[in-house]
């Protein structure tokens, strides 16, 4: 008995051009093999059923970037025409589906930066080499470190410290992330007082503390402010010696010996007559 081919059609089917052919009018590929400058993209991303076309395109672009390249919203918006709002929404899609992770990390100097991690296959188990690096940077939760030291004023007058405290309490009106606790304010106030003591205006101090802050949420705003107060402390103004007191001008007196007028606080002989009397005796 002959063996039947289960994949063969049971009976011949007529082929009407443009109707029954499985590929008529559909997609065809004209592919060439890449040898350099290519990125492997999984179909789970390229054909993702829930991601938008913009999110898929951004994921492909980000996966093609070298390690260390900038992939923040502003950089991507400068590269593509969609604008920051649509770029941000697409990045949130990729985060929700595991293609992107964002981790905050403190760098030397006290700044908080955001690391963007691209994952080309969400849910995969990292290799041992990839697991080692985060382990080195991971910190065991423990007591929070004390705030960095701040400059101290030479003359911590109560009025000066009160002005510094009020300036710190007002920072949250300029950036809501700069809401400080009472303990943090007490720690930072001497540092602000040291600036005010050096003839820096309150407006200038506020500008230094609120300008060019990182865009991401601030984990410890007091630590960032303490660093800026210390690292950017201006030099003190040059020392100015107090002006000498004005010379005392005594009234005129008539000399008892020669009747010559001279200045003296009390009547009597002039200097020449006093010298002559001293010589004669």
MOURKA-V959898 format. One record per helix or strand of 3 or more residues. SS is the DSSP state (@ for helix, = for strand). FROM is the first residue (numbers start at 1). LEN is the number of residues. Records with the same first field share a line. If there is no record, write none. Layout:
SS=FROM-LEN, FROM-LEN
This chain:
@=43-4, 53-12, 73-7, 84-13, 128-10, 158-12, 171-3, 176-3, 182-16, 202-9, 221-11, 271-10
==100-7, 112-7, 252-4, 261-3
